Amino acid sequence: MALVWTAELDTGIELIDQQHRKIVDYINQLEEVDRSGDRAGVGKVLHELLDYTISHFAFEENLQEEAGYRFAKPHRKVHELFTRRAKEYVANFEAGQDVTEEVHGMLSAWLVNHIKRDDADYVGAVKENMQHIIKEKERKGRGWLSRFFR
């Protein structure tokens, strides 16, 4: 069954939400290509999904570190455990096992749970840090040189 994005999955950080939606799209593509019987297509989507998710994790972890999020290290550990599990699924797929249905179910449940719980916890710290950066840039933009060029 296709995973449907709902407003309750929004973190309020648009770039993160866009990345999460992209992961949902990959999860749904995995289901579609599996139904078509295209094993090579399943492999392609699995690899793209894994690569994109690892990239997303790195981005998210960077935001957390910059914000001084106190649980950044445990959050990274959750990402590492998930990545290890996902790589095992890919290896099993490449060894000829039919893991697509199991992967789809695991990914759907894990992603929703992770966004609602783990990701929701860091949003406040990251948003506060982003607002601080914006205010600092605005403050710096009020110098005599920026006023001169207005």
C-alpha positions, 0 to 999 in steps of 0.5 A: 500500500502506498505511503501517503504524506500527511501534514502530521509528518511536516517538521516545519523545516521546509527543506527537511520536509521536501527531503522526507517527501522525496524518501516517501516518493522512493518508497512508493516507487519501490512498491510500483516497480515491484508490482511490475515485476522489474527486478532490475528496476527494484534494484535501481530504486533500492540503491537510489533510495539508500543513497538519497537517505544517507545523504539526507541523514548527513544533512540532518545531522549537520543541522543538528550539530550546528544547532548544538542539539543535545541528542545529536550523537544518539540521533546519528546512532539511530541513522547508522543502525538504520543504514546498516539494516538497509544495506543488509536488505540491499545485499540480500536483494543482490544475493537473489532474495525477494526482500521488496515487500519486507523492505517496503513495510519496514521503510514505511513504518520506520520513516513515519515513526522516525519523523514523528518522534526522533525528528520532531525532537530536534526541530526546536533547536534547529529552528532556533539556530536558523532564526539566530543565523538570520538575525545575525545576518540581518544585524550585520547587514545594517552596517554603514556600507549596506546602508550606503548601497541601499 
